[in-house]
């Protein structure tokens, strides 16, 4: 049995297909821009949250290292217990 390639030509009006593909392409482009805006907004919100958390942590540490530590030591506090835990 011999095998030969078969060529098929589809003839017709493709204008509706072209319009549909063009419209779909524009819709996907618009969707991509919307997703990009959401990403930028989310990154900015996350960055602001990280800065706020960092500021809170820095403030808490400075309070502990400054007044908190000073009053702890003035009250006779020692670090003996903590040393035993780490050694």
C-alpha angles and dihedrals in degrees: 000000000000121000122209129171116259118218118208124190119197111206121192149102111298098177093104090050091050092050092048093049091048092050091047091050091053091048092051091048090052090048090051091053090050092051090049091053091050090050093051092047092048092049091051092048092048091048092051090049091050091051091050092050092047091050092050091049092047092049092048092049093048090050092050095044092046119035097001094054093042093053090045091055093041089054090058096262118160136187096229093113093050091049091055090053094051098042 
